[in-house]
Amino acid sequence: MELPQAPDPVGRGSRIQPPNRFTRLEMVDDLEHLEYDEEARESRTRIATEYFADASRSIVTSNNSPDIPFTYSLNPYRGCTHGCSYCYARPTHEYFDLSAGIDFETKIFVKEQAPALLRDFLADAKWKPETIMMSGVTDCYQPAEKTFRITRGCLEVALEARQPMSIITKNALILRDLDVLREMAKLNLIRVAIGLTTLDQSLTKVMEPRTSSPSARLRTIGELSAAGVPTHALCAPLIPGLTDSEIPALLRAAKDAGALSASYILLRLPWAVKPIFLDWLDRCFPEKRSKIESRIRGVRGGKLNVAEFGKRMTGSGEMADQIERTFEVFAKRFGLDGDMPPLDSSQFRRPTPTSGQGWLFGDWA
């Protein structure tokens, strides 16, 4: 007898829980006993989001990757309810004995102490001020931020300390904090990158089910720019065979909205992201699955993912070169090929740490 299949979880980018590569125990659903239990089957489509306190003792991390244009980053949350089917950060949940699939979207770790941890980090005499990125992994303006307001708290600390910050987000929720961002912009302490993946809302609904719509993201670029916040359009990821044809339209829309510059990153499918994304293709674009997979392999030397520095973000081969040339041509046409203005670290003033202990002989750092 053919086993009944679980319905797709509502509003989630993944419907599967791929095996965790760090554990030996793998659990597999046995759905045969639910064949006639409609209530139980329906409950499997309504997966609630759970929030857990993250007791991290540090909040700013560093990296030395030649592919990443920043050294320091801050992530207020682990996991992300945006549920993007392609998210390269999904495998980070495996470190917590969880799955990169539905767990990543529904079990969110909240770093409630992030503003205090940032304060103490900046108060340390060892810190030599340079730009800190929010967020390098999961979106700092995902829906959880509406409730927890951790990102805002960190920005308030940064403004107090005159600490330059950079933000990447796909969520229009960032406009809630326009008052803080405007003040930081006046001091040349902030720049924002808005993720643009497609202008097709029907695609956004299934590919990035809980992010802001394309029109909302363009409106966000416009409002940030009008407030004096330097804004960048990040076309990431570009998916060969699915969204790369939108490059001209994406760049035109970004320019019209007020973006100062633009860049792109090709789709990456590390570890468990590969089966999640391919399963998503099977569900949403079964007729295009073969073409899209072939195009992905075409920019990855016949593979679905290449982790090699210098190639993982932009790919290689004739097709990757064609995408790069197309992007360069239209970025130049719309005046988006320049660099974002540098932020100012010279105004930095070390904040009072959470202990309340001030500097006895002034700031000697």
C-alpha positions as a printed NumPy array, in Angstrom:
array([[  0.   ,   0.   ,   0.   ],
       [  1.3  ,   3.465,  -0.81 ],
       [  1.883,   5.491,   2.33 ],
       [ -0.041,   8.769,   2.624],
       [  2.163,  11.837,   2.161],
       [  2.286,  14.648,   4.683],
       [  0.733,  17.878,   3.382],
       [  3.067,  20.83 ,   2.949],
       [  3.49 ,  22.865,   6.154],
       [  1.618,  26.14 ,   5.688],
       [  3.866,  29.151,   5.182],
       [  7.113,  27.2  ,   5.404],
       [  9.883,  26.999,   2.845],
       [ 10.79 ,  23.415,   3.699],
       [  8.527,  20.443,   4.156],
       [ 11.312,  18.038,   5.099],
       [ 13.71 ,  17.423,   7.957],
       [ 16.912,  16.221,   6.272],
       [ 19.194,  14.083,   8.456],
       [ 21.555,  15.96 ,  10.739],
       [ 25.102,  15.223,   9.6  ],
       [ 26.391,  15.376,  13.181],
       [ 24.085,  12.726,  14.667],
       [ 23.865,   8.983,  14.147],
       [ 20.172,   8.713,  15.039],
       [ 17.741,   9.483,  12.237],
       [ 13.977,   9.645,  12.785],
       [ 11.638,   8.891,   9.886],
       [  7.914,   9.64 ,   9.919],
       [  5.63 ,   6.615,   9.681],
       [  2.427,   8.108,   8.332],
       [  0.511,   4.934,   7.584],
       [ -1.392,   5.131,  10.863],
       [ -2.621,   8.627,   9.899],
       [ -4.26 ,   7.513,   6.682],
       [ -7.79 ,   8.001,   8.068],
       [ -7.009,  10.604,  10.749],
       [ -7.694,  13.891,   9.   ],
       [ -7.314,  15.936,  12.19 ],
       [ -3.849,  14.571,  12.863],
       [ -2.802,  15.064,   9.246],
       [ -4.08 ,  18.633,   9.289],
       [ -2.124,  19.365,  12.485],
       [  1.061,  18.523,  10.609],
       [  0.5  ,  21.497,   8.325],
       [  0.2  ,  23.994,  11.195],
       [  3.636,  24.053,  12.734],
       [  3.919,  26.741,  15.385],
       [  7.049,  28.825,  15.798],
       [  8.85 ,  28.26 ,  19.104],
       [ 11.287,  30.688,  20.705],
       [ 14.144,  29.684,  22.984],
       [ 16.443,  31.831,  25.104],
       [ 19.989,  31.816,  23.761],
       [ 22.481,  32.134,  26.602],
       [ 25.454,  33.122,  24.46 ],
       [ 28.115,  35.   ,  26.409],
       [ 29.439,  36.87 ,  23.386],
       [ 27.673,  38.531,  20.491],
       [ 30.271,  39.79 ,  17.986],
       [ 32.056,  37.191,  15.868],
       [ 34.911,  37.565,  13.4  ],
       [ 35.875,  35.815,  10.18 ],
       [ 38.829,  35.882,   7.812],
       [ 37.071,  34.631,   4.669],
       [ 38.325,  36.295,   1.468],
       [ 34.764,  36.008,   0.066],
       [ 33.104,  38.058,   2.798],
       [ 33.491,  41.854,   2.703],
       [ 33.38 ,  42.322,   6.481],
       [ 35.366,  41.007,   9.439],
       [ 32.945,  41.443,  12.328],
       [ 29.282,  40.49 ,  12.509],
       [ 26.436,  40.344,  15.009],
       [ 23.423,  38.016,  14.792],
       [ 20.585,  38.583,  17.291],
       [ 18.808,  35.331,  16.316],
       [ 19.652,  31.758,  15.357],
       [ 17.226,  30.287,  12.855],
       [ 14.872,  32.375,  10.728],
       [ 11.125,  32.256,  10.193],
       [ 11.447,  33.812,   6.737],
       [ 11.749,  30.21 ,   5.549],
       [ 13.701,  30.883,   2.36 ],
       [ 14.042,  27.555,   0.578],
       [ 17.599,  28.359,  -0.512],
       [ 18.994,  29.783,   2.752],
       [ 22.677,  28.926,   3.115],
       [ 22.434,  29.374,   6.91 ],
       [ 20.119,  26.408,   7.438],
       [ 22.924,  23.946,   8.347],
       [ 23.845,  26.086,  11.379],
       [ 20.864,  24.55 ,  13.202],
       [ 22.525,  21.168,  13.003],
       [ 24.995,  22.327,  15.661],
       [ 22.06 ,  22.258,  18.113],
       [ 21.02 ,  18.695,  17.231],
       [ 18.187,  20.105,  15.123],
       [ 17.325,  19.879,  11.446],
       [ 18.192,  22.374,   8.735],
       [ 14.656,  21.895,   7.415],
       [ 11.497,  22.83 ,   9.272],
       [ 13.366,  23.13 ,  12.584],
       [ 15.399,  26.024,  11.202],
       [ 12.195,  27.93 ,  10.438],
       [ 10.215,  27.066,  13.563],
       [ 12.734,  26.832,  16.42 ],
       [ 14.263,  30.276,  16.843],
       [ 16.959,  31.031,  19.406],
       [ 16.745,  34.568,  20.765],
       [ 19.811,  36.364,  22.102],
       [ 17.956,  38.532,  24.585],
       [ 21.176,  39.851,  26.103],
       [ 22.58 ,  40.995,  22.762],
       [ 22.402,  44.773,  23.46 ],
       [ 24.143,  44.321,  26.823],
       [ 26.73 ,  42.006,  25.301],
       [ 27.394,  44.522,  22.532],
       [ 27.791,  47.29 ,  25.113],
       [ 30.4  ,  45.292,  27.007],
       [ 32.148,  44.328,  23.783],
       [ 32.463,  47.967,  22.715],
       [ 33.522,  48.996,  26.222],
       [ 36.484,  46.623,  26.139],
       [ 39.739,  48.509,  25.644],
       [ 40.867,  45.861,  23.151],
       [ 38.197,  46.875,  20.618],
       [ 39.537,  48.964,  17.76 ],
       [ 36.418,  50.393,  16.073],
       [ 35.506,  49.248,  12.586],
       [ 32.189,  48.388,  10.943],
       [ 30.112,  45.553,  12.431],
       [ 27.654,  43.743,  10.145],
       [ 24.1  ,  42.848,  11.181],
       [ 23.309,  40.103,  10.226],
       [ 25.847,  37.877,   8.551],
       [ 23.801,  34.718,   9.001],
       [ 20.069,  35.065,   9.758],
       [ 17.929,  38.148,   9.187],
       [ 18.013,  40.587,  12.094],
       [ 14.595,  41.946,  11.058],
       [ 12.8  ,  38.623,  10.776],
       [  9.286,  38.59 ,  12.331],
       [ 10.636,  37.78 ,  15.819],
       [ 12.102,  41.287,  15.953],
       [  8.578,  42.743,  16.152],
       [  8.311,  41.274,  19.643],
       [ 11.846,  41.097,  20.979],
       [ 13.265,  44.372,  19.591],
       [ 16.821,  43.105,  20.007],
       [ 18.111,  44.58 ,  16.757],
       [ 16.788,  47.988,  17.753],
       [ 18.444,  47.66 ,  21.156],
       [ 21.792,  46.925,  19.504],
       [ 21.432,  49.907,  17.174],
       [ 20.704,  52.177,  20.126],
       [ 23.911,  51.02 ,  21.799],
       [ 25.821,  51.557,  18.558],
       [ 24.441,  55.084,  18.199],
       [ 25.43 ,  55.927,  21.761],
       [ 28.967,  54.651,  21.134],
       [ 29.178,  56.124,  17.617],
       [ 29.933,  52.61 ,  16.401],
       [ 29.519,  52.166,  12.598],
       [ 27.105,  49.403,  11.599],
       [ 26.028,  47.725,   8.371],
       [ 22.739,  45.824,   7.948],
       [ 21.485,  43.186,   5.513],
       [ 17.757,  42.411,   5.514],
       [ 14.829,  41.364,   3.328],
       [ 12.22 ,  42.712,   5.716],
       [ 10.482,  46.084,   5.601],
       [ 10.318,  45.948,   9.411],
       [ 13.584,  47.89 ,   9.357],
       [ 11.504,  51.012,   8.68 ],
       [ 10.202,  50.794,  12.253],
       [ 13.664,  51.915,  13.379],
       [ 13.971,  54.762,  10.92 ],
       [ 14.36 ,  57.244,  13.783],
       [ 17.548,  55.553,  15.009],
       [ 18.836,  54.904,  11.495],
       [ 18.309,  58.535,  10.518],
       [ 20.401,  59.739,  13.459],
       [ 23.125,  57.23 ,  12.633],
       [ 23.077,  58.332,   8.991],
       [ 23.649,  61.955,  10.009],
       [ 26.871,  60.783,  11.678],
       [ 27.846,  58.493,   8.777],
       [ 27.503,  55.403,  10.977],
       [ 25.082,  53.224,   9.   ],
       [ 24.476,  51.62 ,   5.626],
       [ 21.848,  49.072,   4.652],
       [ 21.657,  46.334,   2.018],
       [ 18.161,  45.215,   1.012],
       [ 17.941,  41.727,  -0.453],
       [ 16.2  ,  41.635,  -3.851],
       [ 15.702,  38.164,  -5.277],
       [ 12.765,  38.623,  -7.651],
       [ 10.074,  41.11 ,  -8.631],
       [  7.512,  38.3  ,  -8.941],
       [  5.343,  38.22 ,  -5.816],
       [  3.93 ,  34.8  ,  -6.728],
       [  7.484,  33.428,  -6.637],
       [  8.291,  35.215,  -3.381],
       [  5.279,  33.602,  -1.701],
       [  6.599,  30.111,  -2.253],
       [ 10.355,  30.719,  -2.256],
       [ 10.552,  33.156,   0.686],
       [  7.173,  32.612,   2.346],
       [  7.54 ,  34.972,   5.325],
       [  9.631,  37.766,   3.913],
       [  8.402,  41.14 ,   2.722],
       [  7.02 ,  41.401,  -0.794],
       [  9.194,  42.758,  -3.612],
       [  7.167,  45.985,  -3.666],
       [  7.659,  46.419,   0.095],
       [ 11.403,  45.941,  -0.259],
       [ 11.583,  48.554,  -3.004],
       [  9.527,  50.91 ,  -0.858],
       [ 11.987,  50.26 ,   1.963],
       [ 14.909,  51.238,  -0.266],
       [ 13.047,  54.427,  -1.123],
       [ 12.233,  55.398,   2.464],
       [ 15.702,  54.624,   3.731],
       [ 17.274,  56.625,   0.93 ],
       [ 14.937,  59.546,   1.554],
       [ 16.031,  59.501,   5.203],
       [ 19.661,  59.776,   4.16 ],
       [ 20.56 ,  56.143,   4.827],
       [ 22.949,  54.825,   2.119],
       [ 21.184,  51.806,   0.652],
       [ 22.518,  48.933,  -1.439],
       [ 20.559,  46.39 ,  -3.503],
       [ 21.83 ,  42.858,  -2.891],
       [ 20.528,  40.466,  -5.551],
       [ 21.077,  37.297,  -3.583],
       [ 20.797,  34.647,  -4.455],
       [ 20.559,  34.758,  -8.213],
       [ 19.213,  31.333,  -9.194],
       [ 20.391,  30.176, -12.637],
       [ 17.453,  29.193, -14.786],
       [ 14.916,  30.795, -12.445],
       [ 15.753,  34.4  , -11.477],
       [ 18.926,  35.329, -13.386],
       [ 16.774,  36.557, -16.287],
       [ 15.44 ,  39.28 , -13.96 ],
       [ 18.807,  41.033, -13.606],
       [ 17.931,  44.043, -15.817],
       [ 14.523,  44.528, -14.2  ],
       [ 15.879,  44.11 , -10.652],
       [ 18.589,  46.697, -11.201],
       [ 16.249,  49.173, -12.869],
       [ 13.77 ,  48.843, -10.004],
       [ 16.534,  49.232,  -7.419],
       [ 17.805,  52.386,  -9.107],
       [ 14.322,  53.862,  -9.415],
       [ 13.762,  53.178,  -5.709],
       [ 16.912,  55.059,  -4.709],
       [ 19.658,  52.449,  -4.229],
       [ 23.225,  53.736,  -4.547],
       [ 24.859,  50.485,  -5.62 ],
       [ 24.154,  46.813,  -6.273],
       [ 25.842,  43.421,  -6.165],
       [ 24.87 ,  39.77 ,  -6.483],
       [ 25.647,  36.313,  -5.104],
       [ 24.918,  33.088,  -6.976],
       [ 22.839,  30.388,  -5.333],
       [ 24.77 ,  28.221,  -2.871],
       [ 23.587,  24.759,  -1.785],
       [ 25.86 ,  23.638,   1.064],
       [ 25.159,  20.451,   3.031],
       [ 21.452,  20.012,   3.862],
       [ 20.387,  23.036,   1.806],
       [ 20.739,  20.895,  -1.324],
       [ 17.96 ,  18.356,  -0.566],
       [ 15.714,  21.093,   0.842],
       [ 16.038,  23.24 ,  -2.275],
       [ 15.661,  20.319,  -4.684],
       [ 12.557,  19.118,  -2.819],
       [ 11.191,  22.671,  -3.108],
       [ 11.828,  22.634,  -6.855],
       [ 10.007,  19.306,  -7.168],
       [  6.976,  20.752,  -5.397],
       [  6.816,  24.204,  -6.917],
       [  8.441,  23.905, -10.351],
       [  8.443,  20.228, -11.336],
       [  8.429,  21.12 , -15.029],
       [ 11.489,  23.364, -14.594],
       [ 13.414,  21.191, -12.143],
       [ 15.678,  19.61 , -14.762],
       [ 16.499,  22.933, -16.44 ],
       [ 17.229,  24.772, -13.202],
       [ 19.375,  21.97 , -11.802],
       [ 21.302,  21.825, -15.063],
       [ 21.935,  25.572, -14.978],
       [ 23.104,  25.379, -11.352],
       [ 25.545,  22.626, -12.279],
       [ 26.62 ,  24.753, -15.229],
       [ 27.991,  27.463, -12.916],
       [ 29.447,  24.963, -10.415],
       [ 31.637,  22.803, -12.614],
       [ 29.002,  20.076, -12.912],
       [ 28.285,  20.038,  -9.17 ],
       [ 25.46 ,  21.512,  -7.15 ],
       [ 27.781,  23.289,  -4.748],
       [ 31.409,  24.392,  -4.649],
       [ 32.841,  25.631,  -1.348],
       [ 36.146,  26.87 ,  -2.781],
       [ 37.071,  30.423,  -1.851],
       [ 36.877,  32.76 ,  -4.821],
       [ 34.239,  30.648,  -6.576],
       [ 31.482,  29.897,  -4.082],
       [ 29.821,  33.308,  -4.365],
       [ 30.122,  33.889,  -8.124],
       [ 30.559,  30.439,  -9.677],
       [ 32.786,  29.601, -12.622],
       [ 32.525,  28.672, -16.279],
       [ 30.92 ,  30.229, -19.337],
       [ 27.447,  30.559, -17.84 ],
       [ 28.745,  32.174, -14.65 ],
       [ 30.791,  34.587, -16.754],
       [ 27.7  ,  35.473, -18.78 ],
       [ 25.73 ,  36.245, -15.603],
       [ 28.604,  38.376, -14.323],
       [ 28.858,  40.333, -17.566],
       [ 25.11 ,  40.895, -17.701],
       [ 25.084,  42.183, -14.148],
       [ 28.048,  44.479, -14.783],
       [ 26.507,  45.929, -17.939],
       [ 23.178,  46.798, -16.34 ],
       [ 24.693,  47.913, -13.027],
       [ 26.79 ,  50.39 , -14.996],
       [ 23.824,  51.449, -17.14 ],
       [ 21.791,  52.301, -14.043],
       [ 24.672,  53.844, -12.112],
       [ 24.813,  51.083,  -9.494],
       [ 28.371,  49.937, -10.168],
       [ 30.114,  52.167,  -7.623],
       [ 31.115,  51.452,  -4.033],
       [ 29.094,  52.389,  -0.99 ],
       [ 30.566,  55.37 ,   0.899],
       [ 32.886,  54.366,   3.765],
       [ 31.57 ,  54.698,   7.299],
       [ 33.257,  56.841,   9.95 ],
       [ 34.996,  55.102,  12.867],
       [ 36.746,  58.224,  14.127],
       [ 33.8  ,  59.356,  16.268],
       [ 33.787,  56.2  ,  18.387],
       [ 33.416,  56.745,  22.131],
       [ 33.685,  53.777,  24.415],
       [ 30.372,  53.231,  26.258],
       [ 30.014,  52.558,  29.952],
       [ 29.873,  48.756,  30.423],
       [ 26.875,  47.055,  32.001],
       [ 28.84 ,  46.784,  35.253],
       [ 28.633,  50.564,  35.526],
       [ 32.391,  50.761,  36.021],
       [ 33.753,  53.846,  34.295],
       [ 37.262,  54.601,  33.09 ],
       [ 39.526,  55.68 ,  35.973],
       [ 42.085,  57.428,  33.801],
       [ 40.049,  58.025,  30.642],
       [ 39.947,  56.014,  27.46 ],
       [ 43.481,  54.896,  26.659],
       [ 42.494,  52.467,  23.908]])
